[in-house]
Structure formats: structure tokens, C-alpha cells
């Protein structure tokens, strides 16, 4: 039996296992399993492959999309460029890293994009943020990182004033804030400056409507969660694992 899975920590919020098990049943895919591997440290990653000799590939989620690179033999050009990986395939004994977040993010964002969305704020600076930045750059959308611990050109949350919020009409939350079960949390942006010209994309998909989305919608902004992104990247992972 071939085994696939998801690595990250914690994984209680994740829909990936349920998604793939339903896919296997729906499409009549047999002799295959999908497991959650909740790793308290990325240092446990090499041991995982020894414990599960039938493991063929894994998806990668928070907080290991960048930390896992050290353990890979080969990186796709996209992963090498952005230094973030969310899909790993065991290919002829070598671990190869890919990034399908960029496929999921781009395809799910495009239906919401308008000509006025020329500047974006990326909330967070982790592995998911790297994928978002890669796509925005490819689309010609200028972006600015916002972080609780700003470094380099990143902005602090308290630097977001009405002028910056008016200019940046696309706002993407790449942090885990608001993820189940901590649903009462949200990124500390000045929501009062949002308007119906803004689009707010939360990569979180559990719950379906986060506090970030609720507050943005209350100001007239359009919103979306990360579920479509999840399903698109999951299908892209499956194609890579079976190529």
C-alpha cells in the first residue's frame, strides 16, 4: 500500500486527510492511505521515512514549509526561488521539493482580482507568505509584508495608517491567526479603513469565515477563505506524487 500524508504541527485544524480520503472513495482509488504526521520538531522528519517505508510523498504545512528545505535532495525552480516548500515526493530514493501553494493561491485569487488591486499587504512572513509574494510578483502586483516582528522592509502593524490602507486594496492573511480552535483571534490591522474597494483573502479555511473575514466584510470589503486554494493545491500534489 502506498502511503501519503501531511506534516506540520499542530494538525487539528487540517482538512487534508478528510479531503484525500473522500477523494479516494469517490474516485475508487485503492491500495493507498493518507495520514497526518504531527511532528513536534522538524528534526523528526528523517525518522518519518524510516518508520514508514511505504511513504511516497507528503504535503507540508505550518510551521515547516521553510525548515524542511534542509532535508531535501532537490528543489524545483520555484522552491529554490522562494525558499518555501509544501509538497515533497520521494523520487528514485531522493526527496524532491515542490510548491503547489502558488498554483492554489493564484487560481483561487484570479476571479476576485480587479484593476484597482495594484498593491497588496501580505500579513505574515513565513512559508505561505513566500508563495503569495511569488504569485503577486508574477502578476505584477506590488506588495508589502506586515509583521509583528518587522525586519528589513517589513512594516509593523501599528504603521498601517489610512493612507497605506487606501493604497493597498488587496490584503492577504498568511498567518494562522483565527484558525480553529482559536477562532477569536485576527490580525491587528485597522479594519476601520477598509472599504468596498478592498479584497481580503484569508488563507485560513477552518472556520469557513474567520474573524478577519467578518471584520473586513462589515466594512464592505469582498472576502474569501483558503478552502479553494487547499483543494487546488491538493490536486496538484496528487498529480506530482503520481507523475
C-alpha atoms as one frame of an Amber mdcrd trajectory, in Angstrom:
protein
   0.000   0.000   0.000   1.270   3.440  -0.929   1.172   5.986   1.881   0.952
   9.776   1.595   0.496  12.321   4.330   0.733  15.767   5.823   3.477  17.056
   8.112   3.114  20.072  10.384   2.261  20.994  13.957  -0.412  21.154  15.179
  -2.737  19.475  12.679  -6.093  19.502  14.473  -7.408  22.196  12.118  -6.444
  20.466   8.871  -8.965  19.154   6.329  -6.310  17.472   4.155  -6.751  13.916
   5.445 -10.546  14.141   5.101 -10.193  15.628   1.613  -7.950  12.841   0.340
  -9.921  10.033   1.974 -13.107  11.327   0.348 -11.251  11.644  -2.959 -10.028
   8.041  -2.752 -13.569   6.792  -2.060 -15.192   8.966  -4.727 -12.697   8.044
  -7.443 -12.294   4.386  -6.493  -8.599   4.769  -5.666  -7.492   1.718  -3.688
  -4.349   0.405  -2.004  -3.464   3.896  -0.791  -3.651   5.745   2.537  -3.278
   9.338   3.698  -2.067  10.053   7.231  -1.478  13.099   9.407   2.055  13.234
  10.805   2.075  15.739  13.651   5.778  16.450  14.138   6.668  18.433  17.244
  10.055  19.169  15.662  11.308  19.169  12.073  14.220  17.078  13.343  11.780
  14.140  13.398  11.350  14.390   9.618  14.127  11.954   8.570  12.888   9.338
  11.038   9.417   9.511   9.490  10.688   7.992   6.249  12.353   5.168   8.168
   9.192   4.424  10.152   7.006   4.378   7.030   8.899   2.629   4.210   5.776
   2.807   2.018   5.644   6.601   2.294   5.741   8.101  -1.207   5.084  11.788
  -0.604   3.938  14.362   1.911   2.302  17.757   1.963   3.880  20.347   4.265
   2.066  22.912   6.369   2.810  25.366   9.192   5.436  25.692  10.591   7.753
  23.616   8.376   7.493  24.992   4.823  10.885  26.659   5.149  12.528  24.468
   7.794  12.081  21.312   5.710  14.304  22.570   2.870  17.421  21.447   4.733
  16.327  17.815   4.394  15.551  17.791   0.660  17.833  16.493  -2.083  16.383
  18.517  -4.941  14.301  21.691  -5.173  12.021  22.719  -8.010  12.970  26.081
  -9.571  10.032  27.729  -7.779  11.048  26.356  -4.382  14.647  27.400  -4.973
  13.449  30.914  -5.795  11.041  31.420  -2.886  12.667  29.113  -0.310   9.374
  27.515   0.712   8.034  24.025   0.017   4.606  22.486   0.605   4.877  19.261
  -1.415   7.545  16.545  -1.249   7.869  13.496  -3.477  10.150  10.520  -2.954
  11.564  10.007  -6.439  14.139   7.255  -7.025  15.275   7.488  -3.422  15.607
  11.275  -3.482  13.352  13.784  -1.715  12.214  16.437  -4.178  10.532  19.647
  -3.020   7.762  21.450  -4.909   5.446  24.355  -4.187   1.802  23.935  -5.165
   0.600  26.717  -2.860   1.412  29.072  -5.712  -0.950  27.178  -8.027  -3.740
  27.140  -5.450  -3.306  30.767  -4.455  -3.153  32.140  -7.980  -6.091  30.157
  -9.361  -8.320  30.948  -6.377  -7.393  34.658  -6.317  -7.794  35.468 -10.015
 -11.635  35.504 -10.071 -11.616  38.232  -7.400  -8.917  40.480  -8.851  -9.879
  43.894 -10.187  -7.797  46.521 -11.999  -7.675  48.583  -8.787  -5.838  45.783
  -6.955  -2.371  47.044  -7.847  -0.863  46.969  -4.342  -1.129  44.296  -1.655
  -0.362  43.818   2.015   0.882  40.354   2.974   0.198  39.702   6.651   2.946
  37.399   7.912   6.412  36.479   6.677   6.503  32.664   6.822   6.463  29.968
   4.169   2.918  30.684   3.000   3.788  34.374   2.648   6.696  33.456   0.373
   4.347  31.653  -2.002   1.898  34.558  -2.003   4.703  37.030  -2.742   5.928
  34.843  -5.610   2.489  34.878  -7.244   1.889  38.593  -6.698   5.243  39.359
  -8.269   4.341  37.226 -11.265   1.016  39.081 -11.583   2.711  42.475 -11.407
   1.082  43.390  -8.091   3.360  45.327  -5.769   3.338  44.030  -2.222   4.449
  44.917   1.275   4.991  42.482   4.150   3.438  43.258   7.544   4.772  41.524
  10.640   4.600  41.541  14.428   8.402  41.494  14.345   9.281  43.566  11.280
  12.701  43.162   9.710  14.155  44.779   6.625  11.390  46.348   4.554   8.534
  44.755   6.502   6.028  47.048   8.179   4.815  46.823  11.751   1.058  46.544
  12.206   0.934  49.874  14.023   2.452  51.551  10.944  -0.710  50.875   8.929
  -2.470  54.209   8.581  -5.350  55.342   6.403  -3.021  56.267   3.519  -1.369
  52.845   3.393  -4.687  51.043   3.713  -6.228  53.082   0.916  -3.268  52.337
  -1.372  -3.125  48.606  -0.643  -6.539  47.308  -1.655  -5.600  43.633  -1.650
  -4.888  42.177   1.796  -3.800  38.569   2.297  -3.587  36.951   5.716  -0.929
  34.225   5.647  -0.705  33.879   9.437  -2.533  31.129  11.376  -4.420  33.749
  13.406  -8.087  32.815  13.654  -7.567  29.128  12.879  -9.731  26.646  14.791
  -9.849  26.342  17.758  -8.519  29.886  18.423 -11.287  31.456  16.352 -11.431
  34.717  18.332  -8.058  35.904  17.027  -7.333  38.009  13.958  -4.534  40.095
  12.502  -4.399  43.534  14.198  -4.907  45.700  11.126  -7.014  48.910  11.255
 -10.207  47.387   9.858 -11.981  50.750  10.047 -10.004  51.870   6.983 -11.270
  49.043   4.772 -13.823  49.884   2.086 -15.776  48.200  -0.678 -12.690  48.683
  -2.870 -10.717  46.174  -0.789 -10.460  42.423  -1.213  -9.362  40.419   1.834
  -8.096  36.864   1.332  -7.594  34.703   4.423  -5.546  31.570   3.723  -7.198
  30.034   6.796 -10.152  27.797   5.846 -11.235  26.447   9.236 -13.516  28.128
  10.252 -15.063  28.946   6.884 -15.498  32.574   7.922 -12.728  33.839  10.169
 -12.870  36.902  12.382 -10.554  38.613   9.868 -13.143  37.983   7.156 -16.055
  39.041   9.351 -14.436  42.354  10.226 -13.468  43.027   6.613 -16.935  42.174
   5.324 -18.501  44.505   7.888 -16.591  47.357   6.211 -17.874  46.407   2.761
 -14.780  44.556   1.557 -15.058  41.384  -0.507 -13.618  38.325   1.236 -12.582
  34.732   0.598 -11.109  31.921   2.656  -8.413  29.408   1.758 -10.554  26.351
   1.038 -10.445  26.666  -2.757  -6.687  27.147  -2.502  -6.466  23.991  -0.371
  -8.345  21.845  -2.872  -6.444  23.159  -5.898  -3.037  22.582  -4.303  -4.132
  19.161  -3.016  -4.992  18.072  -6.559  -1.682  19.489  -7.794   0.118  17.486
  -5.084  -1.664  14.326  -6.193  -0.589  14.869  -9.808   3.035  15.352  -8.715
   3.007  12.268  -6.481   1.649  10.155  -9.327   3.722  11.570 -12.176
